[in-house]
Amino acid sequence: MRASESSRALVCPASLVLPRTRSENPRRDAKAAKGTAMHLWKETGVVTPDIEKKIRTSGVQRERWYPTNGGGRHEVTFAIQAFTEELVLYDPKLHLVSADDWKKSFDPRKYLTGTIDWLDGTHVDDLKTGDWPVSAEESKQLRSYALVPYLLRGKPSGYRGLVSITQWTWYPLAGQPVRNWDVVTGAELELFLDDVRYTLEHPEVVNPTDEGCKFCESKGHCPAWSEN
């Protein structure tokens, strides 16, 4: 299971295994390309033509939001065996494949995989460039990421970690990122792991919801929709 799918998958496990249909949407694809370019800038400082106007007009300094002098790391890719809790981190020098190909090598019925935009100690941050507001308090994707520092530290008693969403929409061009925060405890992460294991063990469970179905690419193959 991909961490980016966890918010929907934990509600409707069948969304992980049902066939998907992705329709052409040039406007959506153009937005996605800008989002990819903004993530590249966050990681490397490289400004591509797609986002040059946004970076220049906003005047945002990446080191203010992602200070690497304290040991923070960009793009931390991981795989967690949900049933044994084994954590593996991607190393491009060791694995010799792209991060995406590396993640695909893990059995999605057993592993939770993802790439953390920013990891600094026990703080994980996810950069969102879309217009749809995302709450750090409600994001299951962030809980997936928060498992990494929790497991790296050996699941200590009384664990508390920070999670955040940095929302930076395209318009207005001069607009600044907005970061919202939440705190996660070890007890909450243990419950989250239980939910992940249930989801992976019960792919037959279909649970349609207004929010979960809104952007689901399996609607055309879902029994909950074909019966309507």
N, C-alpha and C positions, 0 to 999 in steps of 0.2 A: 504494500500500500504506500502510495506517495503521501508525504506530509501535506502537500498542497490540496489533496482530496479529502483530508481527514474530517473537515467540518461537515461535509455532506455524507461521507461514508459511515461515520459513527452514528448517524441518524438512519441512514438507509444502506445497509451493507450490500444489497444487490447492485447498487450503482457502481460497485467495483468490478463486477463481472459481466453485466449486461452489455451487449454490443453497443457501439457508439456511432453516431452520425454527426459529423461536423460540417455544417453548411458553410458555403463561401460567404464571407463578410468582409469586403475590402476596408471598411471603416474600422472594424474591430482589429483587423490585422495591422493597419497603420498605427493604431494606438499601441498595440502590442510591440511593434518595432521601436516606437519611441520609449516605451517602458524598458525594453531590453537595453537601449542605448543609455538610459539614465542609470541603470544598474551597472553598466560597464564603467560609466563615469564615477559612480560611487566607489567602485573597486579600484580603478586604476588612474582616474583623473583625465582619461582620454575623452575629448569632446568631439563627437561625430557631427557632421552637418545637420543631422536630424534634430539635434538638441542644442545647437550652438546658440540660437536666439534665446532659448529658455535659460541657459546657464548665464549668458551675458546679462540679460535683463534682470534676472532675480538676484544676481551677485552672491549666490549661496556658496559658502566655503565648505568643502566636503570634510576637512579636518575638524571643523567645529562640531559636526554631527557624528563623525566617525574617526575619533583621534587614535591613530595607530601607535603613538608614542607610549601609550599605557599597556600595550600588548594585545589590543583588540585585533581581530582577524576578520577579513572579508571572505565570503563564499566558502563556508565550511560544509563540506558534503559528507554525509554519514549514512550508515545502515545499522538498524537495530533489529536483532532477532527478538521478536516480541515475546516468545515463550521461554527463551533462555536468558534474555536481557543482555546478550553479547552486543557490544558496541564496536563498530569498525569505522574508522575515519579514512576518507579518500586522500591519497597522496599521489599527485601526478607523476612524480619522479619514480615512484615504486610501481604504480599500477599500469602506466604506459598506455592508457586509454582516456577518452574524454570522461568528464564527470558524469554526463548523462549515460554514456555506455556502461560505465561502472555501476551506476544505480540499477540499470536494466538487468545486470547479471544476477541480481538477488531475487529469490522466489517471492513474488508479491503476496503469496498466501501465508508467508511466515515473517516477512521483513517489513519494517517501516523505514522508508528512505526519504531523503530530502537534502536540501542545501540551505543552510542558514545564511541570510544576507550579512549578518553581523553578529559576532560572538566576542564578548569582552567579559572575561571572568564568568560570573553567573548571570550576565545580562545577554539576552538574545533580542535582536531587532529584525523586523521584517519591513522592507521598503515597499510601499504600495503607491503606484502612480495613476491608478484608475480613479474615476469620479465616485465610485460606490464607497461610502464610508465603512470602515472596518474597525471594530472595537477590540482592543487588546484583551479586555476582560472576557470576551466571548469567543475569541479565536481559538479553535482546536488546532489549527496549523501551528500557532505559537506554542501550544502545549507539546506538540510533537518535537519542536525545536528545543524546548526547555528540558526535555529528557536528556539531551546530550551533556550539558554541564552537570546535571544531577547524577548520571551514570559515571561520568568521568571522575567524580569525587567519591564514588563508592556508595551512593545513596545514604549520606550521613543523616543521623537523627536531627530533627529540627531544621531541616534544609529549607531555605527561602531563596528564591531566584527572582530576577526581574525580567519581565517580558514587555516589549513595546512594539507598537505599529507607528512607523513614520510615513504619514500620508503626504504626498507631494504631487498634487494634480497639475495638469498642464496649464490650465487657465485659473486665475490670471497669470500672465507670463512672469510678472514680478512677484507672484505669491511665494511665500516661504513654506518650508516643510512644517507640518504640525505632528507632534509626537504624543501619543497617549499611552499610558503605562498601566501595568498591573503587577501584582506580586503572586507568585505561585509557591506552594509549599510542597514538601516531599509527599505528604499524605494525599494532596490533590493529584500529584503526578502518578502515584500508585493507582489511584482510582481511574485515571486516564489510561494507564497501561491495561487495566482490566477491561476497559471499554474497547481498546484496540484489539485485544485478544478475542473478545466476543465477536467483534465485527469480522475478523479474519476466519473465525470458526463457523460463522453462520451467514454465508453469502446468499442464502436463499431468502433472507428476510427482506421484504419490500415494505417500505414505510414512506409513502408520499407525503410531502409537506409543501406548503406554498413557497417557503424560502428555499428548501432543498431542491425542488424541481425547477425553479426559475431558470437556472443556467445549466441544468443537467443535459448532457448530450445523448442520454439513453432513453429519452421520452418515447421515441418511435418504436422501441423494442420492449418497453416496460409494461407488464401486465396491468399495472394500476392505471395506465393511460389507455391501453388498447381496449379495456373493458368499458371506458366511458363513451 
